[in-house]
Amino acid sequence: MTADAPHPDAHPNTSKGIIDMTLFQRLHDGLEIRNRHEVIRIQAWGRDALRVRAALHSIEPADHGALEQPPSADAPEVTIEGDSAELTQGRIRVVATLDRAESIPEVQLAFFDVVTGRELLSEQREHFWTPGPRVYVGNRAGQYELHQEFAAYDDERLFGMGQRTHGRLNLKGLGLDLVQRNGEVNIPFVLSSRGYGLLWNLPAVGRVEFAANGTRWQVGQARQIDYWITAGGTPADILAAYADATGHVPEFPAWASGFWQSKLRYRTQEELLEVAREFARRDLPLSVIVSDYFHWSAMGDYRFDADEWPDPSAMVAELRELGVELMVSVWPTVSPLSENFLRFRDDGLLVASDQGIEVHQAARDKGMPLAMPVSFYDPTNPRTREFVWSLIRRNYVSHGIGIWWLDASEPELSPFHPENLSFYAGPGAQVANIYPRENARLFAEGMAHDGLPQTVLFSRSAWAGAQKYGTAVWSGDIPATWESLSTQVRAGLNIAISGIPWWTTDIGGFHGGDASDPAYQELVIRWFQYGVFCPIFRLHGDRAPRNSDGYAASGGPNEPWSYGEQAYEIIADTIRLRERLRPYVHRQMTIASETGLPPMRPLFVDFPDDAGAWRVEDQFLFGPDILVAPVLKPGQTAREVYLPAGSTWTDAWTGQSLPGGQTVLVDAPIDRIPVFTRDGAVVPLQASGRESLVQEPDPSLA
């Protein structure tokens, strides 16, 4: 029997001469529903989770979604009675009903928490007559514009959906595009305060609206609706189920927990080495330094320009002597001037166009008098992955390099036309959103094949499941403003909820900032004080005076000592704080790998029974023991901090202990932000003066 054949139990009822095909069919792992042309398949997909697919005529077994095959488990409990059926899998129950009194009867689904009996989520019709909760608008080629409509709940709060620039933590009331852009990372997973998590398992270009009168998921072109839903007693339970379904992040490498130094851009090998030497002369901890874009001979060559970087092996060796790792920028762009262009083009390794030629961006690469059209390689093609990795192996790995900055990996299109792309995996309208995940897969599989150690794939974009390849995300090319800093706090918490525990920002913002300006120095200090509690601690940006003329670009100074003596002392102390925190960071990263619980998370994850914790958007927990309240306004020297109920909180700087369940006003002079520890936890936040808070560094991080 094929996957789409009728179930053996199906049989027609021919009593009174009426043929009544079976509405519900039991499956070994779930339930199938057939009404008119529509088929709905509901399968157990994890201990407390279900996968729902719906289509016209038949379910397509192949897909490019994020779900991994669940481990075999006991069959779910299925009860069928007339025009209603129930399926129970652990804590979640779905009830399917067909109301034949409707003008156009359609099956509707409702999901419940078995433990509490509460309705979690219910479908609703788009219109009382037609259409119903699921809409298929055909394109005369076997594909459809798809809608999935759910009810809205006034008391519901929604979180996740990747990383966005709207500056809000609670997504209720927002409409979001399901597409990848610079700074907008589309991961279509949402966690609800009602006790469920839902993954929209379609990488098609579309939109979701979390409106007051309903939630609607919509894509412009796909074969079938596909989503996964889980019930959990706590947000941590939901995040654990999501990690089980889409893949767990690997162990965080030991070198990755320290300070990362970067700027746009170090133009030569000697310039980069001199910065690393200055860190050593100042006895300032440094873990990673970055060779940014245009270090290459041409886009698509995937090698150093020998005129500027004459001896990469010697550079890597000197950096290792200083205890520093080198990360290199790898763009997926291929210039027509590349020595590999004909191979990419003639072997079909580039992203094609549905209409037009296979170029999708303009860039002024080396050898170009002005910006010229360039192409993107297609990482959904296994032959592309093999060829690109062969170049990376030959030209980077051979020098001892193993950390990759996967920039522009949305991919960054100009003009923005994802629906016009044509991939090995399918039409852009259907699969474009998986590009960053498949790009990370290219490097993860190459590293694994060659027996290389686990690394960090530092990407500007991601889709569901990218975490299992070791993807870390940063928030893109953001402004160097106070408003942007405030936005990052919410963005980082939502992407953590979306299954990406490795995340950071450009400290100081990317676009602009004058290191000699006292006003900007204040922003950089406050951004460092926030960044030290991000999963990855990294400085980057294009500072004044800026020169954005393609390959010639190299912004102004962006090292810790670039910001004046007062700022330097505070920044240096912050970097040394991170060094003391590294053992704590790795413990949280191990928990993330094992359980899916991100180290940086909203207060409600640990305090789901505290209504106040669900409302706080500008604070977060860094692991279970550190509460962080960033300073997000210029000139601010105190701020209100909410202390969650059920714990005692100790001011990390003054030692004052306070009961939870209250909001307090906390001093925030320029050299510190409000930070609290929980229930007497021993965390090395102070360098001296409170020896009980000081731990010996982990020897493995030396």
C-alpha positions as CSV (number, residue, x, y, z in Angstrom):
1,M,0.0,0.0,0.0
2,T,1.4,3.4,-0.9
3,A,1.4,6.3,1.6
4,D,-1.6,7.8,-0.1
5,A,-3.7,4.6,-0.8
6,P,-7.0,4.2,1.0
7,H,-6.7,2.6,4.4
8,P,-7.6,-1.1,4.4
9,D,-10.5,-0.4,6.9
10,A,-12.2,2.0,4.5
11,H,-15.4,0.6,3.0
12,P,-18.5,2.1,1.5
13,N,-21.8,2.0,3.2
14,T,-24.4,0.9,0.6
15,S,-27.5,0.7,2.8
16,K,-30.6,2.2,1.2
17,G,-28.7,2.5,-2.1
18,I,-26.5,5.4,-0.8
19,I,-22.8,5.1,-1.1
20,D,-21.2,6.8,2.0
21,M,-17.4,6.6,2.0
22,T,-15.8,6.4,5.4
23,L,-15.1,9.9,6.8
24,F,-12.6,8.8,9.3
25,Q,-9.9,6.2,9.0
26,R,-7.6,4.9,11.7
27,L,-3.9,4.9,10.9
28,H,-1.2,3.0,12.9
29,D,0.1,6.4,14.0
30,G,-3.0,8.6,13.8
31,L,-6.1,9.5,11.8
32,E,-7.0,10.3,8.3
33,I,-10.1,12.3,7.3
34,R,-11.6,12.5,3.8
35,N,-14.4,14.8,2.9
36,R,-15.2,15.5,-0.7
37,H,-11.8,16.2,-2.4
38,E,-10.0,17.1,0.8
39,V,-7.8,14.7,2.8
40,I,-6.5,15.6,6.3
41,R,-3.8,13.4,7.9
42,I,-3.1,13.8,11.7
43,Q,-0.2,11.8,13.0
44,A,1.5,11.5,16.4
45,W,4.8,13.3,16.1
46,G,6.5,13.3,19.5
47,R,5.3,12.5,23.0
48,D,2.8,15.3,23.3
49,A,2.7,16.5,19.7
50,L,0.8,16.1,16.4
51,R,1.6,16.7,12.8
52,V,-1.3,17.9,10.6
53,R,-1.3,17.9,6.8
54,A,-4.2,18.8,4.6
55,A,-4.5,18.8,0.8
56,L,-6.8,18.2,-2.1
57,H,-6.9,14.6,-3.3
58,S,-3.8,13.2,-1.7
59,I,-1.0,13.9,0.8
60,E,2.4,14.4,-0.8
61,P,4.9,12.4,1.4
62,A,8.0,14.4,0.4
63,D,8.6,17.9,1.7
64,H,11.3,20.4,2.6
65,G,10.1,21.1,6.1
66,A,11.9,21.0,9.4
67,L,10.4,18.0,11.1
68,E,12.6,15.0,11.8
69,Q,11.0,11.5,11.9
70,P,9.8,11.0,15.5
71,P,10.9,7.9,17.4
72,S,8.5,5.0,17.4
73,A,6.1,5.1,20.2
74,D,2.8,3.6,21.3
75,A,-0.1,4.2,18.9
76,P,-2.2,7.2,19.8
77,E,-5.7,6.7,21.2
78,V,-8.3,7.2,18.5
79,T,-12.1,7.3,19.1
80,I,-14.6,7.6,16.2
81,E,-18.3,8.3,16.7
82,G,-20.4,9.3,13.7
83,D,-19.2,12.7,12.3
84,S,-16.7,13.3,15.2
85,A,-13.4,11.8,16.0
86,E,-10.8,12.3,18.7
87,L,-7.1,11.5,18.7
88,T,-5.1,11.7,21.9
89,Q,-1.3,11.7,22.0
90,G,0.1,12.2,25.5
91,R,-0.9,15.6,26.7
92,I,-2.6,16.8,23.5
93,R,-6.0,15.9,22.0
94,V,-7.5,16.9,18.7
95,V,-11.2,16.7,18.1
96,A,-12.4,16.6,14.4
97,T,-16.0,17.3,13.6
98,L,-18.1,17.7,10.5
99,D,-21.3,19.7,10.9
100,R,-23.5,18.5,8.0
101,A,-26.0,21.3,8.8
102,E,-23.6,23.9,7.4
103,S,-24.3,25.1,3.9
104,I,-21.0,23.8,2.8
105,P,-19.9,21.3,5.5
106,E,-16.2,21.2,6.2
107,V,-14.2,19.4,8.9
108,Q,-13.0,21.6,11.7
109,L,-10.2,20.8,14.2
110,A,-9.9,21.8,17.8
111,F,-6.9,21.1,20.1
112,F,-7.1,20.5,23.8
113,D,-4.7,20.1,26.8
114,V,-5.6,16.6,28.2
115,V,-4.3,17.5,31.7
116,T,-6.2,20.8,32.2
117,G,-9.1,20.2,29.7
118,R,-8.5,23.7,28.3
119,E,-8.9,24.4,24.6
120,L,-5.5,25.3,23.2
121,L,-6.4,26.3,19.7
122,S,-9.3,25.9,17.4
123,E,-9.9,26.3,13.7
124,Q,-12.5,28.8,12.5
125,R,-14.1,29.4,9.1
126,E,-13.0,32.4,7.1
127,H,-16.6,32.9,6.3
128,F,-19.9,31.4,7.6
129,W,-20.7,30.0,4.2
130,T,-17.5,29.7,2.3
131,P,-14.5,29.4,2.5
132,G,-13.9,27.3,5.6
133,P,-10.8,27.0,7.8
134,R,-8.6,25.7,5.1
135,V,-8.4,27.4,1.7
136,Y,-7.0,26.1,-1.6
137,V,-6.8,28.5,-4.5
138,G,-5.4,26.6,-7.5
139,N,-3.0,28.0,-10.1
140,R,-4.0,25.4,-12.8
141,A,-0.6,23.6,-12.3
142,G,-1.3,21.5,-9.2
143,Q,-0.2,24.1,-6.7
144,Y,-2.3,26.4,-4.5
145,E,-2.4,29.6,-2.6
146,L,-3.1,28.1,0.9
147,H,-4.8,29.6,4.0
148,Q,-5.1,28.1,7.4
149,E,-7.5,30.0,9.8
150,F,-7.5,29.7,13.6
151,A,-9.6,31.4,16.3
152,A,-8.1,34.3,18.2
153,Y,-8.2,34.6,22.0
154,D,-8.2,37.9,23.8
155,D,-6.0,36.7,26.7
156,E,-3.4,35.1,24.5
157,R,0.3,36.2,24.2
158,L,2.4,34.9,21.3
159,F,6.2,34.7,21.0
160,G,8.8,33.5,18.6
161,M,8.6,33.7,14.8
162,G,12.4,34.1,14.5
163,Q,14.0,37.5,14.7
164,R,12.2,40.7,13.6
165,T,12.7,44.4,13.6
166,H,9.3,45.5,14.9
167,G,10.6,46.0,18.4
168,R,8.0,43.9,20.2
169,L,8.2,40.7,22.2
170,N,4.5,39.8,22.3
171,L,3.4,39.2,18.6
172,K,-0.3,39.5,19.2
173,G,-1.8,42.0,16.9
174,L,1.0,41.8,14.3
175,G,1.2,40.7,10.7
176,L,4.5,39.1,9.7
177,D,5.9,38.3,6.3
178,L,7.1,34.7,5.9
179,V,10.3,35.6,4.0
180,Q,14.0,36.0,4.7
181,R,15.5,39.5,4.7
182,N,18.6,41.2,6.2
183,G,17.6,41.6,9.9
184,E,14.3,39.7,9.4
185,V,14.9,36.0,10.2
186,N,11.8,33.9,9.3
187,I,11.4,30.9,11.6
188,P,7.7,30.1,11.7
189,F,7.4,28.7,15.2
190,V,5.1,30.4,17.7
191,L,4.8,29.7,21.5
192,S,1.5,30.6,23.1
193,S,0.7,31.6,26.7
194,R,-2.2,29.2,26.3
195,G,0.2,26.3,26.6
196,Y,1.0,25.2,23.0
197,G,3.7,25.6,20.4
198,L,3.0,25.6,16.6
199,L,5.4,25.2,13.7
200,W,4.2,26.2,10.3
201,N,6.1,23.5,8.4
202,L,6.1,25.2,5.0
203,P,9.2,27.1,3.7
204,A,7.0,28.9,1.1
205,V,6.8,32.7,0.9
206,G,3.8,34.0,2.6
207,R,2.4,35.8,5.6
208,V,0.8,35.2,9.1
209,E,-1.6,37.6,10.8
210,F,-2.1,37.3,14.6
211,A,-5.2,39.5,14.5
212,A,-7.8,40.2,17.1
213,N,-10.4,38.4,15.0
214,G,-8.4,35.4,14.0
215,T,-5.0,34.0,13.1
216,R,-4.4,33.3,9.5
217,W,-1.4,31.5,7.9
218,Q,-1.1,32.1,4.2
219,V,1.4,31.1,1.5
220,G,1.3,32.0,-2.2
221,Q,2.2,28.7,-3.6
222,A,2.5,25.2,-2.1
223,R,1.0,21.7,-2.5
224,Q,-0.5,21.2,1.0
225,I,-0.9,22.6,4.4
226,D,1.5,21.3,7.0
227,Y,1.9,22.2,10.6
228,W,3.1,20.7,13.9
229,I,1.5,21.4,17.3
230,T,2.5,20.4,20.8
231,A,1.0,20.9,24.3
232,G,3.2,21.6,27.3
233,G,2.7,22.3,31.0
234,T,5.4,25.0,30.9
235,P,7.2,27.0,28.1
236,A,10.3,24.9,28.8
237,D,8.3,21.7,28.0
238,I,7.1,23.2,24.7
239,L,10.7,24.2,23.8
240,A,12.0,20.7,24.6
241,A,9.3,19.2,22.4
242,Y,10.2,21.6,19.6
243,A,13.9,20.7,19.8
244,D,13.0,17.0,19.7
245,A,11.0,17.6,16.6
246,T,13.4,19.8,14.6
247,G,16.8,18.8,16.0
248,H,19.0,19.7,18.9
249,V,21.8,22.3,18.8
250,P,25.3,20.7,19.1
251,E,27.6,21.3,22.0
252,F,29.0,24.8,22.0
253,P,32.8,24.9,21.2
254,A,35.0,25.9,24.1
255,W,36.6,28.8,22.1
256,A,33.3,30.3,21.2
257,S,32.3,31.6,24.7
258,G,34.8,34.4,24.9
259,F,35.0,37.9,23.2
260,W,34.9,38.2,19.4
261,Q,36.5,41.2,17.7
262,S,35.4,42.3,14.3
263,K,34.9,45.4,12.1
264,L,34.2,46.3,8.5
265,R,36.9,45.5,7.6
266,Y,40.5,44.5,8.2
267,R,42.0,44.9,4.7
268,T,45.3,42.9,5.2
269,Q,46.8,40.1,7.1
270,E,49.1,42.5,8.9
271,E,46.4,44.8,9.9
272,L,44.4,42.0,11.5
273,L,47.4,40.5,13.2
274,E,48.4,43.8,14.7
275,V,44.9,44.1,16.3
276,A,45.3,40.7,17.9
277,R,48.8,41.6,19.1
278,E,47.4,44.8,20.7
279,F,44.9,42.7,22.6
280,A,47.8,40.6,23.9
281,R,49.8,43.7,24.8
282,R,46.9,45.0,26.9
283,D,46.3,41.6,28.4
284,L,42.7,41.9,27.2
285,P,41.0,38.5,26.6
286,L,40.2,37.7,23.0
287,S,38.8,34.4,21.6
288,V,37.9,35.1,17.9
289,I,39.0,37.7,15.3
290,V,37.3,38.0,11.9
291,S,38.4,38.4,8.4
292,D,35.4,40.0,6.8
293,Y,34.2,40.1,3.2
294,F,36.4,41.1,0.2
295,H,39.4,39.3,1.7
296,W,38.9,37.1,-1.3
297,S,40.3,37.4,-4.9
298,A,36.8,37.4,-6.3
299,M,33.3,36.3,-5.2
300,G,33.1,32.6,-5.9
301,D,36.9,32.0,-5.8
302,Y,36.6,31.1,-2.0
303,R,40.3,31.9,-1.3
304,F,42.4,34.7,0.1
305,D,43.7,37.5,-2.1
306,A,47.4,36.7,-2.0
307,D,48.4,40.4,-2.4
308,E,46.7,41.3,0.9
309,W,46.8,38.0,2.8
310,P,50.1,36.4,1.7
311,D,50.5,33.6,4.2
312,P,47.2,32.5,5.8
313,S,48.9,29.5,7.5
314,A,51.4,31.7,9.3
315,M,48.6,34.1,10.3
316,V,46.5,31.2,11.8
317,A,49.6,29.9,13.6
318,E,50.4,33.3,15.2
319,L,46.8,33.8,16.2
320,R,46.7,30.3,17.9
321,E,49.9,31.2,19.8
322,L,47.9,34.2,21.1
323,G,44.9,32.0,22.0
324,V,42.8,33.4,19.2
325,E,40.8,31.6,16.5
326,L,40.2,33.1,13.0
327,M,36.7,33.3,11.4
328,V,36.4,34.0,7.7
329,S,33.5,35.5,5.8
330,V,32.0,33.3,3.1
331,W,29.3,34.8,0.9
332,P,27.2,32.6,-1.4
333,T,27.7,35.1,-4.2
334,V,29.5,34.2,-7.4
335,S,31.0,36.9,-9.6
336,P,31.2,36.4,-13.4
337,L,34.9,37.3,-13.0
338,S,35.4,34.3,-10.6
339,E,37.8,31.6,-11.8
340,N,35.0,29.2,-10.9
341,F,32.1,30.9,-12.6
342,L,31.9,28.7,-15.6
343,R,31.9,25.6,-13.4
344,F,29.1,27.0,-11.3
345,R,27.1,28.1,-14.4
346,D,27.6,25.1,-16.7
347,D,27.1,22.5,-14.0
348,G,23.8,24.0,-12.9
349,L,25.1,24.9,-9.4
350,L,23.7,28.4,-9.3
351,V,20.2,29.5,-8.3
352,A,18.2,29.8,-11.5
353,S,15.4,32.2,-12.4
354,D,11.9,31.3,-13.2
355,Q,12.0,34.2,-15.7
356,G,15.2,35.9,-16.8
357,I,18.9,35.2,-16.3
358,E,20.4,33.7,-13.2
359,V,21.7,36.9,-11.5
360,H,20.0,38.2,-8.4
361,Q,22.2,41.0,-6.9
362,A,24.6,43.7,-7.9
363,A,27.9,44.2,-6.1
364,R,31.2,45.9,-6.8
365,D,33.6,43.1,-6.3
366,K,37.4,43.3,-7.0
367,G,38.2,44.0,-10.6
368,M,34.8,45.7,-11.2
369,P,34.8,49.4,-12.2
370,L,31.2,49.6,-10.8
371,A,28.6,47.3,-9.2
372,M,27.9,44.4,-11.6
373,P,25.3,41.6,-11.5
374,V,26.4,38.5,-9.5
375,S,24.7,35.1,-8.9
376,F,24.1,32.9,-5.8
377,Y,25.1,29.3,-5.6
378,D,22.3,26.8,-4.8
379,P,22.9,25.0,-1.5
380,T,19.7,22.9,-2.0
381,N,21.6,21.0,-4.7
382,P,23.9,18.3,-3.3
383,R,26.4,18.8,-6.1
384,T,26.7,22.4,-5.2
385,R,27.3,21.5,-1.6
386,E,30.0,19.1,-2.6
387,F,31.7,21.5,-5.0
388,V,31.7,24.5,-2.6
389,W,33.0,22.5,0.2
390,S,35.9,21.2,-2.0
391,L,36.9,24.9,-2.5
392,I,36.6,25.7,1.2
393,R,38.6,22.6,2.1
394,R,41.4,23.5,-0.4
395,N,41.6,27.2,0.3
396,Y,40.7,27.6,4.0
397,V,40.6,24.4,5.9
398,S,44.1,23.6,4.6
399,H,45.4,26.7,6.5
400,G,43.8,25.5,9.8
401,I,40.6,27.6,9.5
402,G,37.4,26.1,10.7
403,I,35.0,28.9,11.7
404,W,32.6,30.3,9.0
405,W,30.8,33.6,8.8
406,L,27.9,32.8,6.4
407,D,26.9,36.4,5.5
408,A,24.2,37.5,3.1
409,S,22.7,34.0,3.4
410,E,19.0,35.0,3.2
411,P,20.0,35.2,0.3
412,E,20.2,39.0,0.0
413,L,18.3,39.8,-3.2
414,S,18.2,42.9,-5.3
415,P,15.6,43.4,-6.6
416,F,13.7,41.4,-4.0
417,H,12.0,38.7,-5.9
418,P,12.1,35.4,-4.0
419,E,9.2,34.0,-6.0
420,N,11.2,34.3,-9.2
421,L,14.0,32.1,-7.9
422,S,14.3,28.5,-9.1
423,F,16.1,26.0,-6.9
424,Y,17.1,22.4,-7.2
425,A,14.7,21.8,-4.3
426,G,11.8,23.5,-6.1
427,P,10.3,26.9,-7.1
428,G,11.4,29.9,-5.0
429,A,7.8,30.6,-4.1
430,Q,7.6,27.2,-2.3
431,V,11.1,26.7,-0.8
432,A,13.1,30.0,-0.8
433,N,13.0,30.2,3.0
434,I,15.2,27.1,3.5
435,Y,18.2,28.8,1.8
436,P,20.0,29.8,5.0
437,R,19.4,26.3,6.6
438,E,20.7,24.5,3.5
439,N,23.7,26.8,3.4
440,A,24.5,25.9,7.0
441,R,24.0,22.2,6.0
442,L,26.7,22.6,3.3
443,F,29.3,23.5,5.9
444,A,28.1,21.2,8.7
445,E,28.1,18.2,6.4
446,G,31.5,19.1,4.9
447,M,33.0,19.5,8.4
448,A,31.6,16.2,9.5
449,H,32.7,14.4,6.4
450,D,36.2,15.5,6.9
451,G,36.3,14.6,10.6
452,L,36.7,18.2,11.7
453,P,35.6,19.4,15.1
454,Q,32.2,21.0,15.8
455,T,32.2,24.7,14.9
456,V,29.9,27.7,14.9
457,L,28.2,28.6,11.6
458,F,27.7,32.3,12.0
459,S,24.7,33.1,9.8
460,R,22.7,36.2,9.1
461,S,19.6,34.1,8.6
462,A,18.0,30.7,9.5
463,W,14.9,28.6,9.1
464,A,13.4,26.0,11.4
465,G,15.9,23.2,12.1
466,A,19.0,25.2,11.3
467,Q,20.1,24.9,14.9
468,K,21.0,21.2,14.5
469,Y,23.8,22.2,12.1
470,G,25.4,24.5,14.6
471,T,23.9,27.7,13.2
472,A,24.4,30.9,15.3
473,V,22.5,34.0,14.1
474,W,23.3,37.6,14.5
475,S,20.7,40.4,14.0
476,G,22.0,41.7,10.7
477,D,22.9,45.2,9.5
478,I,21.2,47.2,12.2
479,P,21.3,50.9,13.0
480,A,23.7,52.3,15.6
481,T,20.9,53.9,17.7
482,W,19.3,53.6,21.1
483,E,16.1,52.5,19.5
484,S,17.9,49.7,17.7
485,L,19.5,48.5,21.0
486,S,16.0,48.3,22.5
487,T,14.8,46.4,19.5
488,Q,17.6,43.8,19.9
489,V,16.5,42.8,23.3
490,R,13.1,41.7,22.0
491,A,14.5,40.3,18.8
492,G,17.0,38.1,20.7
493,L,14.4,36.7,23.0
494,N,12.0,35.8,20.2
495,I,14.6,34.0,18.2
496,A,15.6,32.1,21.3
497,I,12.0,31.0,21.6
498,S,12.2,30.0,18.0
499,G,14.8,27.3,18.6
500,I,18.1,29.2,18.0
501,P,20.0,29.4,21.3
502,W,23.2,30.8,19.7
503,W,22.6,34.4,19.0
504,T,24.1,37.9,19.2
505,T,24.1,41.4,17.7
506,D,26.7,43.8,16.3
507,I,27.7,45.6,19.6
508,G,27.2,49.3,18.8
509,G,25.0,48.6,15.8
510,F,26.3,48.1,12.3
511,H,25.4,51.3,10.3
512,G,27.4,54.2,11.6
513,G,28.7,55.5,14.9
514,D,31.6,57.8,15.5
515,A,34.1,56.3,18.0
516,S,35.2,59.8,19.0
517,D,31.7,61.1,19.8
518,P,30.9,61.0,23.6
519,A,27.2,60.4,22.9
520,Y,28.0,57.4,20.8
521,Q,30.5,56.2,23.4
522,E,27.7,56.0,25.9
523,L,25.6,53.9,23.5
524,V,28.6,51.5,22.9
525,I,29.2,51.1,26.7
526,R,25.5,50.2,27.3
527,W,25.5,47.9,24.3
528,F,28.6,46.1,25.7
529,Q,26.9,45.8,29.1
530,Y,24.0,44.1,27.3
531,G,26.2,42.1,24.9
532,V,28.2,40.4,27.7
533,F,25.0,38.5,28.6
534,C,24.2,37.5,25.1
535,P,25.0,33.8,24.1
536,I,27.8,35.1,21.8
537,F,29.7,38.3,22.8
538,R,30.9,40.1,19.6
539,L,31.9,43.6,18.5
540,H,31.3,44.6,14.9
541,G,30.2,47.6,12.8
542,D,30.9,50.0,10.0
543,R,32.1,53.1,11.9
544,A,32.7,56.7,10.7
545,P,34.4,57.7,8.5
546,R,32.5,55.2,6.3
547,N,33.4,54.2,2.8
548,S,30.8,51.9,1.3
549,D,32.2,51.8,-2.2
550,G,32.2,48.0,-2.7
551,Y,35.4,46.1,-2.1
552,A,37.2,49.3,-1.1
553,A,35.0,49.6,2.0
554,S,36.8,49.8,5.4
555,G,35.1,51.7,8.2
556,G,36.6,53.6,11.0
557,P,38.2,52.2,14.2
558,N,36.1,49.7,16.1
559,E,38.4,48.2,18.7
560,P,37.7,48.4,22.5
561,W,40.4,51.1,22.8
562,S,38.9,53.2,20.0
563,Y,36.3,54.8,22.2
564,G,38.3,56.9,24.6
565,E,39.9,56.1,28.0
566,Q,36.8,56.2,30.1
567,A,34.8,54.0,27.8
568,Y,37.8,51.7,27.4
569,E,38.1,51.0,31.1
570,I,34.4,50.0,31.3
571,I,34.6,48.0,28.1
572,A,37.7,46.1,29.3
573,D,36.1,45.3,32.6
574,T,33.1,44.0,30.7
575,I,35.3,41.7,28.6
576,R,37.0,40.4,31.7
577,L,33.5,39.8,33.2
578,R,32.7,37.6,30.2
579,E,35.9,35.7,30.8
580,R,34.8,34.9,34.3
581,L,31.4,33.9,33.1
582,R,32.6,31.4,30.5
583,P,32.2,28.2,32.7
584,Y,28.6,29.4,33.5
585,V,28.0,30.1,29.8
586,H,29.1,26.6,28.8
587,R,26.8,25.0,31.5
588,Q,23.9,26.8,30.0
589,M,24.9,25.8,26.5
590,T,25.1,22.2,27.5
591,I,21.5,22.5,28.9
592,A,20.5,24.0,25.5
593,S,22.0,21.1,23.6
594,E,20.3,18.5,25.8
595,T,16.9,20.1,26.5
596,G,16.3,22.9,23.9
597,L,16.2,25.5,26.7
598,P,18.0,28.6,25.4
599,P,20.5,30.4,27.8
600,M,19.0,33.8,27.0
601,R,15.2,33.8,27.6
602,P,12.2,35.8,28.6
603,L,11.2,35.8,32.3
604,F,8.1,33.8,31.7
605,V,10.0,30.7,30.6
606,D,11.2,30.2,34.2
607,F,8.3,31.8,35.9
608,P,5.2,30.8,33.9
609,D,2.9,31.1,36.9
610,D,3.8,34.7,37.5
611,A,1.5,36.9,35.3
612,G,3.9,39.8,35.6
613,A,6.7,37.8,34.0
614,W,4.7,37.4,30.8
615,R,4.4,41.2,30.5
616,V,8.1,42.1,30.8
617,E,9.8,42.8,27.4
618,D,13.0,44.7,28.3
619,Q,14.6,42.2,30.8
620,F,15.7,38.6,30.4
621,L,17.3,35.7,32.2
622,F,20.8,34.5,31.2
623,G,20.5,31.0,32.4
624,P,18.4,30.3,35.5
625,D,20.6,32.4,37.9
626,I,21.1,35.8,36.3
627,L,18.5,38.4,35.6
628,V,19.6,41.2,33.3
629,A,17.9,44.6,32.9
630,P,19.7,46.6,30.1
631,V,19.9,50.3,30.1
632,L,18.2,51.4,26.8
633,K,18.0,55.2,27.0
634,P,20.7,57.9,26.8
635,G,21.5,59.6,30.1
636,Q,19.7,57.0,32.1
637,T,21.2,56.3,35.6
638,A,18.4,54.3,37.1
639,R,15.7,52.0,35.8
640,E,12.7,50.0,37.1
641,V,13.3,46.2,37.3
642,Y,10.6,43.6,37.8
643,L,11.7,40.7,40.1
644,P,9.7,37.6,39.4
645,A,7.6,36.1,42.2
646,G,8.7,32.9,43.9
647,S,12.4,33.7,44.3
648,T,14.7,36.0,46.3
649,W,16.9,38.3,44.1
650,T,20.3,39.7,45.1
651,D,21.7,42.8,43.5
652,A,25.0,41.6,41.9
653,W,26.7,44.9,42.7
654,T,25.4,45.9,46.1
655,G,24.6,42.6,47.7
656,Q,21.1,43.7,48.7
657,S,18.5,40.8,48.6
658,L,14.9,41.5,47.8
659,P,11.8,39.3,47.6
660,G,10.3,38.6,44.1
661,G,6.9,39.7,42.9
662,Q,7.7,43.4,42.9
663,T,9.1,46.2,40.8
664,V,12.0,48.1,42.2
665,L,14.0,51.2,41.1
666,V,17.7,50.2,40.7
667,D,20.7,52.5,40.2
668,A,22.5,52.2,36.9
669,P,25.6,54.4,36.8
670,I,27.5,54.4,33.5
671,D,29.8,51.6,34.7
672,R,27.0,49.0,35.3
673,I,23.5,47.9,34.5
674,P,21.0,46.3,36.9
675,V,21.9,42.6,37.3
676,F,20.4,40.2,39.9
677,T,21.2,36.7,41.0
678,R,18.5,34.2,42.0
679,D,18.1,32.5,45.4
680,G,21.7,32.9,46.5
681,A,23.3,31.5,43.3
682,V,27.1,31.7,43.2
683,V,28.0,33.4,39.9
684,P,31.3,35.2,39.3
685,L,30.0,38.6,38.4
686,Q,32.4,40.7,40.5
687,A,36.1,40.7,40.0
688,S,36.9,41.3,43.6
689,G,35.4,42.4,46.9
690,R,33.0,39.5,47.2
691,E,35.1,36.4,47.1
692,S,32.1,34.1,47.6
693,L,31.0,35.0,44.1
694,V,34.3,34.2,42.5
695,Q,35.0,30.8,40.9
696,E,38.2,29.4,39.4
697,P,38.2,29.5,35.6
698,D,37.6,26.3,33.7
699,P,41.0,24.9,32.6
700,S,39.5,23.7,29.4
701,L,38.9,27.3,28.3
702,A,42.6,28.2,28.7
